[in-house]
Amino acid sequence: MSSYDSDKAWFPSSWWNSAVALQTIGDYMQRTGDRRYLVQLDNTFEKDKGAFPGGVLSGDPLLGNFTSRAIDDSEWWGLTWLQAYDLTGNRKYLDMAVTIANYVHGYWDTSTCGGGVWWNAERTYKNAVTNGLWIRLTAELHNRIDGDRVWLERSREAWSWFAGSGMINASGLVNDGLTDTCSNNGQNVWSYNEGLAIGAGLELWRATRDPHILATVRQLADAAIGADGLVVDGVLTERCDALDQTCDDNAKQFKGIFMRYWTDLADTTHDPRYAAFLDQQAEAIWAKDRDAAGRLGTRWSGASSDDHPNVFDWRTQASALSALIGDVPAWMPRESLAATMSPAQPVIMPAASGASSIAIDLGVSATGFFPLHALASIDVPAGWDVTPRATQLRLQPHGNAFPVSGTIPLKVTVPSLATDGHHRVTASVMAAGLHFSTQADVLVAHTIDFDTGTVDESPWLWDADHSQSNGVQNRFADGSAHFTYRFPFPSDTTSAHLTLTIDAEYLVQASSDGQHWTTVLQECQPVTDGSNKADQTIDLTPYLGTGADGSKPVYLKVSDAFPDDGWGGRVYHVRANIIE
């Protein structure tokens, strides 16, 4: 939710992905009882239900009521508002879902391939995602509208057509869609198509209790986790998760959609095999695909490569979070304990003489019905020091759905000879038979030299503020978005120069405190094609500040010089020359 833009009421730069991310948050609220994000859900409903020109919230013009030429996008929003209705009981959400479904029904067409909903308003393609969504949407409407027969009949008709369309191949896997001659096009088996087919059948089964539908659902599920399915070494894997590929912004969320409906499968059937697979995915993500800041990446195996790194953004976060949410017990535990460190990925640039220090806050949260006395113990690398090493914190929970929290300030001292690289500071917290461990990933760096859009950039980002990264060497600001780096130069720094490889319509500002800014670099002409790409060197010496930890921090903000015209500043590489 830190990526949610409350002004435009979406997750920046992705329309249908925003709907799915909000569904993930809705799943969290339903699973845990924590209702803290209902305000943002309603904010999106009220602000975005109107019509918008193309490029404002979607590449396509939005026609109002969350509809557009992209029929599948419209359906995603229909499901989002049905979930909002389930969470709140507010009839306006159900009414919106009905409005969206009526719009979509206008694209059900029996004159081509015998049925099915068209993927787009141009009626060029019939595919799995649009029709899986249609079955689920219509079945959910029936199951929420007393006395309905219309939506049930439409859902039955759509399921019958889909099951016989040929999109389900001989292996029980769902290919992407149909050819112009109405046969299986043999295109990739995406996990979200398989998951939607499972979820569609489950909702229709709840409406009909037809055993044949549930049997088909089980066949789809067993094929997905079978030898020729979607699993590599026990982990759900998209084809674009291969180390020589990068998933685009759409595919980043596919596995999460699969797990959303797999959770429904496990809850509905109570089959231990399905529950075990769900748990296996959550455990893999927790152990291999989670960094110290709690960010979750696109490859659940944690695999990465220099040319195709494991990507972390709000889409990958929402996707992997679906597996973790599904693995939360349906019956909430009576108490829980958790901890975090902030900052979770701090950077320290040790001085040439003497030790340096950084401040880290250990946050502890708990749920339950009785007071908890939490004992925290801190471990640091050899030669480092931390104060305090052990301490206690008393928490008074008010139930199992509303966490209470407290903070323990830590001072971590780093010797001047600490080696460059990542070092872990670990906190173990115990209370009343509960235990939780958390870490801060401290980057010790004597130099600044990194590509943007990589994990190497992350520790230096102080405020990403809705900026976007489309992979290696590509971070950009657009419109009101910006991104800010914090460079904690050593305490004995006498001068510092920073070189940015940058293009487009950049506005670069420097600050010694992160509050008062001076423009140090600006493109004065509207350039949107990258033709002004160059190395630009900035003298940061006048902006060397005084940090509480003894460092001399400089903040560097990149934003858009022409916020109403195309991309703002786009940075590819950052490096510094420091004199101590």
ChimeraX attribute file (.defattr): number of C-alpha atoms within 10 A of each C-alpha:
attribute: neighborCount
match mode: 1-to-1
recipient: residues
	/A:1	14
	/A:2	10
	/A:3	15
	/A:4	18
	/A:5	16
	/A:6	14
	/A:7	9
	/A:8	14
	/A:9	19
	/A:10	26
	/A:11	23
	/A:12	20
	/A:13	18
	/A:14	15
	/A:15	20
	/A:16	21
	/A:17	25
	/A:18	25
	/A:19	25
	/A:20	23
	/A:21	27
	/A:22	25
	/A:23	25
	/A:24	24
	/A:25	22
	/A:26	23
	/A:27	19
	/A:28	20
	/A:29	18
	/A:30	17
	/A:31	18
	/A:32	19
	/A:33	14
	/A:34	15
	/A:35	16
	/A:36	12
	/A:37	15
	/A:38	15
	/A:39	10
	/A:40	17
	/A:41	20
	/A:42	15
	/A:43	16
	/A:44	19
	/A:45	22
	/A:46	11
	/A:47	13
	/A:48	18
	/A:49	15
	/A:50	13
	/A:51	15
	/A:52	17
	/A:53	12
	/A:54	13
	/A:55	11
	/A:56	13
	/A:57	22
	/A:58	18
	/A:59	12
	/A:60	15
	/A:61	17
	/A:62	23
	/A:63	15
	/A:64	13
	/A:65	19
	/A:66	25
	/A:67	25
	/A:68	23
	/A:69	17
	/A:70	20
	/A:71	26
	/A:72	25
	/A:73	24
	/A:74	25
	/A:75	28
	/A:76	25
	/A:77	28
	/A:78	32
	/A:79	26
	/A:80	24
	/A:81	27
	/A:82	26
	/A:83	21
	/A:84	25
	/A:85	19
	/A:86	15
	/A:87	16
	/A:88	12
	/A:89	12
	/A:90	13
	/A:91	13
	/A:92	14
	/A:93	22
	/A:94	23
	/A:95	15
	/A:96	20
	/A:97	30
	/A:98	19
	/A:99	15
	/A:100	25
	/A:101	23
	/A:102	13
	/A:103	17
	/A:104	26
	/A:105	16
	/A:106	11
	/A:107	18
	/A:108	21
	/A:109	15
	/A:110	11
	/A:111	8
	/A:112	15
	/A:113	16
	/A:114	11
	/A:115	18
	/A:116	28
	/A:117	27
	/A:118	24
	/A:119	24
	/A:120	18
	/A:121	14
	/A:122	10
	/A:123	15
	/A:124	11
	/A:125	18
	/A:126	25
	/A:127	25
	/A:128	29
	/A:129	25
	/A:130	26
	/A:131	29
	/A:132	27
	/A:133	25
	/A:134	30
	/A:135	29
	/A:136	25
	/A:137	28
	/A:138	29
	/A:139	26
	/A:140	24
	/A:141	24
	/A:142	22
	/A:143	18
	/A:144	14
	/A:145	11
	/A:146	8
	/A:147	8
	/A:148	12
	/A:149	10
	/A:150	11
	/A:151	21
	/A:152	20
	/A:153	14
	/A:154	18
	/A:155	26
	/A:156	19
	/A:157	14
	/A:158	23
	/A:159	23
	/A:160	15
	/A:161	17
	/A:162	20
	/A:163	14
	/A:164	10
	/A:165	21
	/A:166	17
	/A:167	26
	/A:168	22
	/A:169	13
	/A:170	8
	/A:171	13
	/A:172	21
	/A:173	25
	/A:174	30
	/A:175	23
	/A:176	22
	/A:177	27
	/A:178	20
	/A:179	17
	/A:180	13
	/A:181	9
	/A:182	16
	/A:183	13
	/A:184	19
	/A:185	16
	/A:186	15
	/A:187	13
	/A:188	14
	/A:189	22
	/A:190	23
	/A:191	27
	/A:192	25
	/A:193	27
	/A:194	32
	/A:195	27
	/A:196	27
	/A:197	29
	/A:198	26
	/A:199	26
	/A:200	27
	/A:201	29
	/A:202	27
	/A:203	27
	/A:204	25
	/A:205	19
	/A:206	15
	/A:207	17
	/A:208	14
	/A:209	12
	/A:210	12
	/A:211	10
	/A:212	11
	/A:213	22
	/A:214	20
	/A:215	13
	/A:216	17
	/A:217	23
	/A:218	19
	/A:219	15
	/A:220	23
	/A:221	21
	/A:222	16
	/A:223	18
	/A:224	23
	/A:225	17
	/A:226	13
	/A:227	10
	/A:228	12
	/A:229	19
	/A:230	21
	/A:231	15
	/A:232	13
	/A:233	7
	/A:234	13
	/A:235	20
	/A:236	25
	/A:237	21
	/A:238	23
	/A:239	15
	/A:240	16
	/A:241	21
	/A:242	15
	/A:243	16
	/A:244	12
	/A:245	13
	/A:246	21
	/A:247	20
	/A:248	11
	/A:249	15
	/A:250	11
	/A:251	22
	/A:252	27
	/A:253	25
	/A:254	26
	/A:255	28
	/A:256	29
	/A:257	25
	/A:258	25
	/A:259	30
	/A:260	24
	/A:261	23
	/A:262	26
	/A:263	21
	/A:264	17
	/A:265	25
	/A:266	19
	/A:267	16
	/A:268	12
	/A:269	13
	/A:270	11
	/A:271	11
	/A:272	11
	/A:273	11
	/A:274	21
	/A:275	18
	/A:276	13
	/A:277	21
	/A:278	25
	/A:279	18
	/A:280	17
	/A:281	23
	/A:282	24
	/A:283	17
	/A:284	18
	/A:285	24
	/A:286	20
	/A:287	13
	/A:288	15
	/A:289	22
	/A:290	18
	/A:291	20
	/A:292	20
	/A:293	18
	/A:294	15
	/A:295	17
	/A:296	27
	/A:297	29
	/A:298	33
	/A:299	29
	/A:300	27
	/A:301	22
	/A:302	19
	/A:303	16
	/A:304	17
	/A:305	11
	/A:306	10
	/A:307	13
	/A:308	18
	/A:309	22
	/A:310	25
	/A:311	25
	/A:312	23
	/A:313	16
	/A:314	22
	/A:315	27
	/A:316	25
	/A:317	23
	/A:318	28
	/A:319	27
	/A:320	30
	/A:321	26
	/A:322	29
	/A:323	29
	/A:324	19
	/A:325	23
	/A:326	25
	/A:327	22
	/A:328	15
	/A:329	11
	/A:330	12
	/A:331	8
	/A:332	13
	/A:333	13
	/A:334	12
	/A:335	18
	/A:336	19
	/A:337	23
	/A:338	19
	/A:339	21
	/A:340	21
	/A:341	26
	/A:342	17
	/A:343	19
	/A:344	22
	/A:345	23
	/A:346	23
	/A:347	22
	/A:348	23
	/A:349	25
	/A:350	28
	/A:351	21
	/A:352	16
	/A:353	12
	/A:354	12
	/A:355	15
	/A:356	21
	/A:357	20
	/A:358	20
	/A:359	17
	/A:360	20
	/A:361	17
	/A:362	23
	/A:363	16
	/A:364	24
	/A:365	19
	/A:366	27
	/A:367	24
	/A:368	21
	/A:369	13
	/A:370	14
	/A:371	15
	/A:372	20
	/A:373	14
	/A:374	21
	/A:375	16
	/A:376	23
	/A:377	15
	/A:378	21
	/A:379	16
	/A:380	18
	/A:381	13
	/A:382	8
	/A:383	10
	/A:384	16
	/A:385	17
	/A:386	20
	/A:387	13
	/A:388	14
	/A:389	15
	/A:390	14
	/A:391	13
	/A:392	14
	/A:393	16
	/A:394	14
	/A:395	21
	/A:396	18
	/A:397	21
	/A:398	15
	/A:399	15
	/A:400	19
	/A:401	22
	/A:402	17
	/A:403	20
	/A:404	17
	/A:405	18
	/A:406	15
	/A:407	15
	/A:408	15
	/A:409	14
	/A:410	17
	/A:411	16
	/A:412	19
	/A:413	19
	/A:414	24
	/A:415	17
	/A:416	16
	/A:417	13
	/A:418	18
	/A:419	13
	/A:420	14
	/A:421	12
	/A:422	14
	/A:423	17
	/A:424	17
	/A:425	20
	/A:426	18
	/A:427	21
	/A:428	18
	/A:429	24
	/A:430	18
	/A:431	20
	/A:432	14
	/A:433	6
	/A:434	14
	/A:435	16
	/A:436	16
	/A:437	16
	/A:438	23
	/A:439	24
	/A:440	25
	/A:441	22
	/A:442	20
	/A:443	20
	/A:444	19
	/A:445	19
	/A:446	19
	/A:447	13
	/A:448	17
	/A:449	16
	/A:450	18
	/A:451	18
	/A:452	24
	/A:453	23
	/A:454	21
	/A:455	16
	/A:456	13
	/A:457	18
	/A:458	16
	/A:459	20
	/A:460	20
	/A:461	21
	/A:462	18
	/A:463	15
	/A:464	20
	/A:465	19
	/A:466	21
	/A:467	24
	/A:468	20
	/A:469	19
	/A:470	14
	/A:471	19
	/A:472	18
	/A:473	19
	/A:474	17
	/A:475	26
	/A:476	30
	/A:477	29
	/A:478	25
	/A:479	16
	/A:480	15
	/A:481	20
	/A:482	24
	/A:483	21
	/A:484	21
	/A:485	20
	/A:486	21
	/A:487	23
	/A:488	24
	/A:489	31
	/A:490	24
	/A:491	23
	/A:492	16
	/A:493	16
	/A:494	13
	/A:495	16
	/A:496	19
	/A:497	14
	/A:498	19
	/A:499	18
	/A:500	18
	/A:501	18
	/A:502	23
	/A:503	24
	/A:504	26
	/A:505	31
	/A:506	29
	/A:507	22
	/A:508	23
	/A:509	18
	/A:510	27
	/A:511	22
	/A:512	22
	/A:513	17
	/A:514	18
	/A:515	8
	/A:516	10
	/A:517	16
	/A:518	13
	/A:519	13
	/A:520	16
	/A:521	15
	/A:522	16
	/A:523	18
	/A:524	11
	/A:525	12
	/A:526	15
	/A:527	20
	/A:528	15
	/A:529	12
	/A:530	14
	/A:531	9
	/A:532	14
	/A:533	16
	/A:534	14
	/A:535	16
	/A:536	13
	/A:537	17
	/A:538	16
	/A:539	15
	/A:540	20
	/A:541	17
	/A:542	12
	/A:543	20
	/A:544	25
	/A:545	20
	/A:546	16
	/A:547	16
	/A:548	11
	/A:549	17
	/A:550	19
	/A:551	24
	/A:552	23
	/A:553	24
	/A:554	24
	/A:555	26
	/A:556	25
	/A:557	24
	/A:558	30
	/A:559	27
	/A:560	26
	/A:561	24
	/A:562	22
	/A:563	16
	/A:564	11
	/A:565	14
	/A:566	16
	/A:567	24
	/A:568	31
	/A:569	30
	/A:570	29
	/A:571	25
	/A:572	20
	/A:573	20
	/A:574	20
	/A:575	16
	/A:576	19
	/A:577	14
	/A:578	18
	/A:579	13
	/A:580	12
